[in-house]
Amino acid sequence: MSKLKTGIIGLGILGNEHADYLAKRPEVEVVAVADLRSEAAEQAAKRIGCQAYTSYEAMLAEHKLDLAVVATPDPLHAAPTLACLAARVPNILQEKPFATTMADAEALYEAIQRQRARFFINFANRTSPLDIATRYTIQSGLLGQVVYGESRLDDNISVPTKMWGARTREWAAGSSTAYFLLSHVVDLLRFYFTPAEVREVYAIKQQQVLGYTPDLYDAYLTFDNGLKVRVKAEWIKHIDDLVEFYMCFSGSDGTLIYNKRGAFNCTPGWRANLHKDLPAAELLTHQQELAKLGANVTARMQWMDPAAGALKAGTSMLLPALEFDGLGYSEWMALDGLFIDAILQDTLMPSTWQGLGPLPNQEDGMRQTVVVDAIVTSAETNRVISL
């Protein structure tokens, strides 16, 4: 079998990660890399053993690629991806977000459909064992009807002020926490609650600290199944860690609490507190099913005694739970491996991803952009946006 001839466009933090991961795959040959910064392109090319370009147009003209990876900054995804499509590259892997404007999103979507290219978008959180466990718990009905959720995904203020060196301010100004952070959250919610979709959005923003980009967005999303989720993302926090990420979902039969990234005096972990009448044997069955999906959670029957000082709510009870302590992340570029499997097997659901739906593609990218654009529009107009 001939190797997939691959080119990488954009050699920032993630572009280099894609290049290094794919260069180690036996089915892949990274033949070229491109970045406007000649030094960045030459360093990556020397490390990997391929050609360096400062123009992706020149790279596409000189190489007949089987796979192109687009890892440019958030607002600069459309042009290189469209160029790859025009060059008839059959497989394209693009970093999230899909786009930062609806015009770009529509142009990308139409071109992908027209060229019938196989397109993937790197919503990397989908491969985390604890995110898979969250999806399984919700889809299996272990929380009953989920009626409310909340998500807080916040960055250290160093992200929009320092992360990309001298280019940081320009890059942050071309994006926002809506595109940079909430694109992750929106995709995860769609992954967890499929087939439910967001139908209504109301949001606010604050822009008083950074000035050149909003400090934060805070939004309420209403889904077509009645679920309401509050999603908030800011990047002006003076905190010890780079990222804080918390999610919680409340249902008629249970509650799921997920500290994806710890915060001050808060350790990362995951727990699903389930209905008190769930049989122990069924709890163990779910534990075993999750283990098959790579989520090695603990099954527990524990005495819960809700109290706050002298205040007490009812009596203690034996409550079944599934639990994991610590970070539950997968390999950094795990989706890349799944994308390669999908290309070789000619499917959106390769054997290594069975039971978890199609891998994220242009449909997911378009839907994510529609929701995030509604968050931005709602915050700017102070009105509810119906989708």
N, C-alpha and C positions, 0 to 999 in steps of 0.2 A: 504494500500500500504506500503510495506517495504521500509525503508529508504536506500538511496544510501550510502553504506559503503565506506568511503573516507580516503585516506592517503595523507599526504603532504610531499614532499621531498624537503628539502632546506628551512631554516627558517631565511633568511635574511629579508630585508625590505618588499619585495613583498610576500615572503612565509608566513610571519606572517599575512599580509593583507588578503591573500587568506584563511588562516586558520580561522581567526576571522570572515570573511564574511560567509564562508560556514558553520561554526558552528552555525550560527544564522538561517540558512535556515531550515524550518521544514521538507523538503524532504531529508535532508542530515544528516548523522551521521559521524562526523570525529572520526575515531577509532584509528588513529595512526599518529604520526609525526616523521620525521627522519632528523637528521642533524649530521654531523661529530663532531660538538661541543656539548658535552653532556649537558652543561649548557643551551644552546639555546633550545635544544630538550626538556629538562625537564621543563623549564619555560613555553614553549608553551603548553606542555601536561598538566601541572597543571592548566593553565589558561582555557583551553578548556575542560579538563576532559577526557583525552585519554591516550594511551600508548606512551612512548617515546623510540626512537631508535637512535643509532649512526650509524647504518648500514641499508640502504634502502633494501639491499638484505635480511636481517633478517626480516624486516617488511613485505616484499612481501611474504616471506616463511610462515609467521605465520598468515597472514590475507588474506582472499579472498576478494579483493577489487572490488567494482563496479566502482570506480573513483579514479584515481591518479592524483595529481597535482605536476608537476616538476617545481620548482622555484630556481634551482641552478644558479650559475654565468654563464654568456654568453657562455664561451667555454666549459662548463661542462653539457650541456643539453643531449648529445647523450647517454651516458652510462646509466643514470637512466631511460630515456625514453625507451631505448632498453630493459632494465631489466623488466620494466613494461609490455612491449609487450610480452616478453618471458614468463612472469608469467600469461599471458592471461587476463590482466586487460582490460575490454571491452571499457572503456572510459578514455581518457587521456587528461588532460589540461596542456599545456606547456607554459612557459613564452617565449616571443620573446627574441632574434631572434631565428628562427628555428634552425640554426647552424652557426658556424663561419668558417667552411670549407665545400667545396663541397663534400668531402668524407663523412663527418658526415651527411650532408643533404641527400645524396643519400642512405646511410645506413638506416637512419630514414624513408625516404619515402618508400623504398622497404619493410621494416619491417611492416610499417603501412598498406600498401596495402596487403601484404601477410596475416597478421593476421586479416584483415578486421576490425580493431579497429576503433572506433569513436574518432577522434583526433581533438582537438581544440587548437588554438594558441592565446595568449592574446594580440592582437593588440587593446589595450584599447581605443585608440583615435576614433575608429569607432563609439562608443556610444555617443560621445559628440554631443549635439544638433546642434552646429554650424558646425561640420564636416558633419553631416547629411544634414544640410542646404546647405553646399557647394556642396555636391553630387547632391542634388535635383536641385539646380540652374544650374549646368552644364548639368545634364542629361535631364532637361526640355528645354534645348536650349536657356535659357534666356541670355546667353552671346554670342549667335551665335556660330561660329566656334572658339574654343579656340586655339590659335596658340602659345602662350608662357606663361610660368609661372616661378616663382622663389620661393624658400623656403630657409629660414635661420633658423636652429635649433641649438642653441649654449648653452653650459653649462658654469657655473662658474668654474674657475680653481680648486675650492675646490672638485669638483666631482671626477676627476682622482687622486687627491692627498690626500683627507681626508674622503670621504663619507663613506667608509667601514672600517674605523679605520686602524688597523695595516695591514689588508689584502688589503688595497686599491691599492697599487702599483702593487701587483701581479695580482689582478683582472683586473685592467685597462690595464696592459701589455698583458693580454690574450684576450682583446677586442680592440675596437677603436671606434671613432665616426661613422665609417661606420656601424659597427654592432650594437652599443649601441643606436645611434641616427637615422642614415639614414634608418635603418630597419623600423622605424615608418613612415618616410616620404615616402619611396617607397610603403609601404602598403597603405597609405592614397591616394597616387596618383592613384594606381590601383583601389581603392574603388571609388574615384571621377569619374574616366574616363573610367571605365569598358564599353565595352570589350577591350579597347585599351591596348596594352602591349608595354613595352620598347623593342626596337630592336637594339639600338646602344648606346654606353656609351663612353664618354671621361672624364677623371678625372685627377686631380693633388692632391698631398698631401704635407704637410709640417711637418717636424719632427726635430725641432731645440730647442724647449723649454723643453718638457718633456723628450725626449730621449727614454724612455722605451715603448712609444706608440706614434703613429702619433698625432700631435697637431690638425690637421684638414684634411678634405677631401672636395674638391670642384669639382662638376661634372656636366656635361651636359647629359641629358637623351633625346633621340629622340624616340618617340613612332611611332607605325605603322600607325597612322592616321595623321602623320605630326607634331604633337605637340612636342615642345621642352621645357624642364623644367630644369632650373639650380637649383641644390640642394647643399647646403653648410652646413657643421656641424663642429663646433670646440668646444674644451673644455679647452681652455687656457685663456678665457676672465676674466679679473678682473672687475666684474660687481656687481651691488647691489643685483640683484636677482639670484636665482639658475638657472633659465632657461629663455631664450628669444626665441620666436618662431613666425615667420612671414611668411605668404604666400600671393601670389598675382597672379591672372590669367587674361590675356588679351585676349579678343575675338573680333570678328567682330562687335558685337552689345553691348558689355559692358565690365566692369572690376569688378572683385571681389577682395576685400582687406580684409585680415584676420590676425589680430594680436592675435594669440592664447594666447600668454603670452606677457605682456607689457615689455618695455625696458625703458631706461632712458628718461624721459619726454614723454613717449608714453604709452597711456592707452590701455588695451585690448579691442577688439571690432571686429565687422564684418560688412561689407557693400558690397552689390552688386548694382553697378550703371548700370542701364539697358537702353535699346534703348529708345530714346526720343519719339517714336511713340507707345510705349506700352500703350494700353488703361488702364485707372485707374481701371476699373472693372476687367480686367485680373490681374492687380497687386494685387488687394484685394483677388482674387481667389487663387493666389500663396501664399499669406500670410496665408490664411486659411488652405491650404494644408500643409504648413510648421508647423503650429500650431498642426495639427494632428500628426505630426512626433515628436513633443516635442520641436520644435524651435519657440519660441514666438518672432518673429521678428516684427519690426515696418514697415509698408508700408508708403512711403513718396513720395510726389511730391514736389520737391524743385528747386529753381532757382539756377543754377550753373553759375558762372561768373569767368572763368579761367583768372587769372591775376597774375603778379609778378611785383609790383611797377607800373611803367609806361607802362610795356609791357602787352598786352592783346591779347588773341587769340579769335577772332570772337566776337559774341555778346552773352549775357546771354541767357540761355534756361531753360525751365521747364523739369526736368529730373526725371523719376521714379526711386525709389530705395527701396531696402529692407535693414533693418539695425538692429543691436543689439549692445548695449553698455555694456561692461564688459566681464567677463569670462563666457563662456557658457558650462562649464564642466558638465558631468553627475556624477552619484555616482561613487566613486573611483573604485569599483570592479563590475561595471554594467555588463560587459561581462560574469562574472561568473554566474550571475542569468540567463542570456540568454542561456548559455551553459547547465545549469540544465534543463531549459525548453525544450531545444533541445533533451536532453537525454530522458526525460519523454515522449515527443511527438514523439520520434524516427524520427527526421528530422533535416536537417541543416537550415531550415527556420521555426522556431517555430512561433506560432501565435503572440508572442510579438515582432517579428522582420520582419513582413511581408512587402514586397515591397522593402527591402534593400539588397536583394541577400542572398546567403548562408553565414552563420557565418564563420569566418576565420578558415581554416583547413589546412591540409597538402599541398594542392594545392597552397594556398596562401603563406605558409611558404617556399615551394620549390621555387616559383617564386621570392619571396623577396630575398632569398639567392642567386639565380642566378644573379640578378641585383646588389646586394651589392658586391658579389664576382667579378663581372665585374668592378665595381668602384675601388676596391682594385687592381685588376690586371692592369687596365688601368693606374692607378697612379704609379704603380711600373715599368711599361714597356714603358710609354709615347706613347701609341698607342691607336687607337680607337678599341673598342671591339664590335663585332657584335654578337647578340644573336639569 
